[in-house]
Amino acid sequence: MEYRCVQCTFPIKTLFVQYSPGNIRLMKCESCRAVADQYIECELMIPLIDLILHKPKAYRHLLYNVLNHETVNLEALLWRSAIGFYLLDAYRSLLLRLGDKEHSSSMTFSSLTWICQKMLKDVIFGNIVFLCVFFLASRTLLNTPSRVFRFRDFVLAILVSSYLKIFLVAMMVWKFPSSAIFVVDLFVFSSNAVALKVITESSMIRTIGACFVAHAVKFFLSFWDSR
């Protein structure tokens, strides 16, 4: 992905010019004449808060200007993001299966091992189907050219925009009802929709439709496997 203006998504060659250490000048967009990316001079918490608030400007900053082939190793980042995504999804599945403490405390080691094996199989297969269906639904509903919408960029955007799964880790420390898992799922759904809208520049209604199809298929597979 090339650098983009976070205001209008117009391509830009460079985001800033550095004259000396700590002395930079932010470049302006040739299209909208605004500062191309004001987040460069902001503290880390500012873009993080805007990401949680689902501001498209923050997602453009992250997906185009931070996760750029000139600044990071995208292949390594893709593998790390996939591993983190699968681990958090496995933990989510484990929380749902062992939500009842009385039931989980009476389990034997063999039954717990069987549940873990089934859970890992469900997570690996379910997420592969989820990403493939997501990609196909996006290509069908959004009509985005393949030269703009590459599978690697799509997968990276979906994995990175699922960062809200990290809130599941809080359930290791604090006691939450199982319904909190579905609240996190709802935030992940909305975050995926905003990220998809940013990389495809499609309407929000169409991106929500593509997200709904993929997440519905994943939910159906998870529900069918738990029966």
BELVENZI-V25897 format. One line per field, one symbol per residue. burial: # if it has 16 or more other ideal C-beta (glycine too) atoms within 10 Angstrom, else .. Layout:
burial=???
//
This chain:
burial=#.#####.#..#..#...........#.#.....###.##......#..##..#.##########.#......#...#..#..##..########.##................#...#..##..##..##.###.###.##.#....#...#############.##..#........##..##.###.##########.#...######.###.##..##.....
//
